[in-house]
Amino acid sequence: MSNYNSVLTKIDFYFEKVLYYLAGILLLIMASSIFYSVMMRYVFSKPPLWSDEAPRAFFLWVTYIGIIVATKQGKNIRVTHFIDKVPPLPRVILETLMHILVLIMLISLVWFNFPVIELQLGGKMLSTGWSFVWVYAPMSVGCALMVIYQTRLMIKTIITFQESEIKKG
């Protein structure tokens, strides 16, 4: 079992690195394409046709990849001022409830985004010719991966509480 966990840990580590580098590459592509578009529009008065659609698609992917990585690391924004003042058992219950509510929201977003993607399967963006799926898929892909990482955060919260109770008693 230990070897299995070691392999999963390595896969998880490298997957996070792939997400980091993919986000970085997409950010560079997005920034470069916006810079090129602005230069072509204001310096040469010949804006490229794709100058609006392509950066928008890149932006969506970069955003969701960033959110995935933040969720994996447990670094999403949350206010802990009041929950830190609650005793351990009610706190773990509140945090678990919070994780469950986030999971319900993420699953709902994936579920209700599928019909939108299905509607866009035949459509293409005018200037790039790319399928509209590339604009709507980041939410489903991002939320699906966030479900996995949010579940892991919830399990970690419960295990941390259990370990602290064992040390006390």
N, C-alpha and C positions, 0 to 999 in steps of 0.2 A: 504493500500500500504506500509505503514511503517513496519508493521509486516512481510510482504513479503520480503522487503529489508533486514530486520534483519535476517530472516531465510537464505537468500542467502549469506549474509555476514558471518554467522556462517559456512555454508557449505563450502564457499570459504576458510575460515580460517583453517578449519579442513582438507580440501583437500591439502592445502599447507603443513600442518604438516605431512600428510601421505607421500607426495612427499619427504619432508626432511628426514623423518625416513627411507623411502624406499631407498633413495639414500645412506644414511649412512650404512644401512644393506648391500646393494649391494657392497659398497666400502670395507666394512670389509670382505665380502665373497671373493671379487676379490683379495684383499691384502693377505688374508690367503691362497687362492688357489695358488697365485704366489709364496708366501713364501714356501709353501709345495712342489710345483713343483721344485723350485730351490734347496731346501734341498734334495729332492729325486734324482735330476739329478746329483748334484755335490758332495753330501756326500755319497749317497748310489748307485750311477750310475744306477738307475732304474727310469727314468722319467715316470710319468703317461702319458698315451696316450692323455688324455684330456687337458694337460697342456697348449696348445696353444689356443684351441677353446673356452673353458669355460671362461677364463678371458677376452677374446676379446668380447664375448657377454655381460658380466657384465660391461665392460668398456663402451660399446656403450649405454647401458641403463643408467648408472650413468651420462654419459655426457649429454644425452638429458634431463634427469630429472633435472639436474643442470641448463641447459639452460632454461627449462620451468620456474623454480623458479626465475631465474634472469630476465626473460622477465616479469613475473607477477609483480615483484617488481620494474620494470623499471630500472634495474641495468645492462643492456647489455652495452657493450662498445660503446661509441659514442663520437665524438669530437665536442664540443660545442663552441670552441673559436670564430669562425666567426659568428655562428648563434646567439650568445649572444649579438653581436654588432648590430644586425639588429633591426629596430623598431618593435613593437608588432604585427601589422597586417601582414607585410611580413614574420615575424618569424613564426607565427601560420600557415601561408600558406605553408612555407617551411617544417615545422615539420609535418604537415598533409600529404604533398606530400611524405615525407620520410616514414611515417607510411604506406601509400598506397603502396609504392614501396616494403617495407618489406613484407606486406601482399601478394602482387602479387608473390614475391619470395617464401614465405612459401606455398602458395596454389599450386604453380608450383611444388615444391618439393614433396608435398603429392601426387599430381596428377600423376606425372611421376614415383613415387616410387611404385604405385599400380601394374603396370605390372611386375615390378621386384619381388615384393612379390608373385604375382600370379605364376610367373615362378618357384619360390622356394617352393611352397606348397608341392610338392611331394618329394623334396630333403631332405636328412638328413645329418648332420655332421657325418663324419666317426667315430670319437672317442667317442663322447658323445651320438650319436643317436638322438640328438635334431634336430628339424626341422630348416632349414635355415631361416625360417620366423623370429625366435628369433633374428637373426642378422640384418635383414632388416626392421623389424617393428619399432624399436625405432625412426627412422627418421620420419615415418608417424605419429606415436603417438605424438612424440614431436612437430612436426611442426603443427599438427592439434590443439593441446592445445595452442601453441604459437600464432596461428591465433586468438584464443579467447582473449588471454591476450594482444596481440598487438592492437586488435580492441579497447579493453578497454583503453589502453594507449592513443590511438588516440582520443577517445571520451573525456577522461580526459583533454588532451591538449586543445581541443576546448572549453570545459566548463570552464577551468581555464582562458582562454583568455576572454570569454564572461563575466565572473564574474569580472575580472579586469576592463573591459570596463564599466560595470555597476557602479562600485565604482567610476570611474573617472567622469562619466557623470551624 
